[in-house]
C-alpha cells in the first residue's frame, strides 16, 4: 500500500470554480444526462486553465485548483475568471442550439451558473499514488467561503487573505468590470472578510454559437439502400440507433465505436467505426435531425470517403417502426457499376444481418419492458399520431 508523501507547508492560491444549481439540476432532472452535462462543463473549465493552476480534486460540481508560490496579480486572476466564465457559457449556448434530446436535464442545462472562490494561505501537499491532495486549515476556509451572503447567482469571491497577499490588489476597484462589494461573516473557524464582484457584465463577451454545416454538397447518387420493419416503437428504435457507442453491438462488420465527442447525441456528434483498427476506419458525423409526427430523419456524413447515410424512421402503428437506410455518394458511373457487379450481394447480406440484430435487440427490450440506456427523449409532437391511434 502506497503511503502518503508529505511536503512542507507552502503559500498557496486555492481557487474553486463551482457550478451553481447542480443539486437542483440533478435532483429534478434525468440523472444520466445531468451527469454527462456536468462532466463536459468541468472539462471545459479544466481546459480553460491558463495561469498554471494544478488540479487537486474534482468535487462533484466543483474543481479544487491550487498554485504554490506568490499570490497572483489582480489582472492575472481576473483574466482567468473571465476565460473560464466565457468558455463555460459558450459551451452551454452551443449545447442548447445543438441538442436533440428533450429530457429535463438537456432542456434546463442553460439555467446552470458559475461562481468562483479564491483564497490564499498555508497548505500542505500530500501525494497519494501520484495524486497531490491539499490539507490544512486554509483548504477548509476556502470551502466554507462557498457558503456566503453574496446575493448573486454568479460572482467571484476573494478572501481578505488573498487581498493582503497581492501587492496589486488595490487596483481591483479600477480594473474590475463590476462594483466591488465587501462582507464580513462569522464561520466556525472565526471571522472572515472578503470582497466580491458580480459576473453578469461578462455576458457580453460570450460568443453566439456558429452555425455549422456538416453536410457535403454533390452527394446525389444513391449508392446503397436497405430497410426493414423493427418490432418496437419509433422512440425506442431511435434511442438505440442514435447511440453511436452502441453501434458495434448490432453492426456485424464493426468491432467497436470510439472517439465520441459527445456522450449525449446531438447535431455534430461524431464517432469512429472501428472496423480494422487503423486510420482507414471511417469517422461519422451525425446532423440534420428532423422530427415530425411519427417520423424521424437524420444524416451521418463521412467526410473522408465523401458519403452520406440517411436514416428514416417511420412509425407504422402498434409499436412497429419502418426503418430505411440509404447511402449517397458523388455520381461515379464506373464506381457504382463495379460495386453492383462485385460487392452489392455481399453488402445486402450484411445489411440484412445488421437489421435483424437491431430488431432482435429492440424487440427484446419491449418484451422485458425496458428502455435502452442512451435515453434520448423525443419531442412530444413526434409521437402525437401514434398515441392517438393507440
Beta strands, then each sheet from edge to edge (+ up, - down):
strand 1: 5-6
strand 2: 10-20
strand 3: 54-58
strand 4: 62-68
strand 5: 113-128
strand 6: 131-135
strand 7: 155-159
strand 8: 181-187
strand 9: 190-198
strand 10: 221-230
strand 11: 256-258
strand 12: 269-274
strand 13: 283-292
strand 14: 295-302
strand 15: 307-315
strand 16: 321-329
sheet 1: 1+ 5- 2+ 4- 3+
sheet 2: 1+ 5- 6+
sheet 3: 1+ 5- 7- 9+ 8-
sheet 4: 10+ 16- 15+ 14- 13+ 12- 11+
end
